Amino acid sequence: MENYFELFGIPVQLQVDINQLRPSFFALSRKFHPDFFIGRSPEEQQSALEKTALLNKAWRTFQQPDELIRYVLEINGYWQAGEKYELGPNFLMEVMELNEALMVQEENDAPAIKEQVGSLQTQILEKVTPFISEIPFQATAEKLAAMKEYYYRKKYLDRIQVV
């Protein structure tokens, strides 16, 4: 089965310009729409349904940067559903301290905590910024490992809710 990038005829990348891809999405939607396969063989009908499902899943993934990163990791063998990825203890300690600070925060503490979370987000993004805009994305082991670390760290930071 082809991957999302092959389906759209674009190179593998970590950022997709949805506005540029929109005409292709609509053209492919018309091409594979199951209504146009009525009266065809059951195999052709099933293929159209599968292509439509793949197309819609790709479209949703391309619109969500974190899901797109996860997908690129997946197609390169660096992510599997349900895997237990371990982040470094220093990062986990920083996140734990921020969460504890949030539990006991007073209103005047919120800006400082928000600034700390923003600083951590900037730090993790800086490590992957050079190749996020790379088209096509050159999937080396080093880059994929850095993207995976970024993905999981970002998920942790996204859970921190500063009011």
Residue pairs with C-beta under 8 A, 6 or more apart in sequence:
1 50
1 54
2 54
3 12
3 75
4 54
4 57
4 58
4 61
4 62
4 71
5 11
5 12
5 13
7 28
7 51
7 54
7 55
7 58
8 21
8 24
8 25
8 28
8 58
9 24
10 16
10 21
11 135
11 136
11 137
12 72
12 75
12 136
12 137
12 139
13 72
13 134
13 135
13 136
13 137
14 65
14 68
14 69
14 72
14 131
14 132
14 133
14 134
14 137
14 147
15 65
15 68
15 132
15 133
16 62
16 68
18 62
18 63
21 62
25 55
25 59
28 51
28 55
29 52
29 55
30 36
32 48
32 51
32 52
32 55
33 48
33 52
34 45
34 48
34 49
34 52
36 48
37 44
37 45
37 48
38 45
40 48
60 67
61 67
61 68
61 71
62 68
66 151
66 154
66 155
66 158
69 147
69 150
69 151
70 79
70 151
72 137
72 139
72 147
73 79
73 144
73 147
73 148
73 151
74 80
76 139
76 144
78 144
78 145
78 147
78 148
79 148
79 151
85 148
85 152
87 149
87 152
87 153
87 156
91 153
91 156
92 156
94 120
95 120
95 156
95 157
95 160
98 113
98 116
98 117
98 120
98 160
99 160
101 109
101 113
101 116
102 113
102 160
102 161
102 162
105 113
110 162
110 163
113 162
114 162
117 157
117 160
117 162
120 153
120 157
121 154
121 157
124 149
124 150
124 153
124 154
124 157
125 150
127 146
127 149
127 150
128 143
128 146
128 147
128 150
131 137
131 138
131 143
131 147
137 143
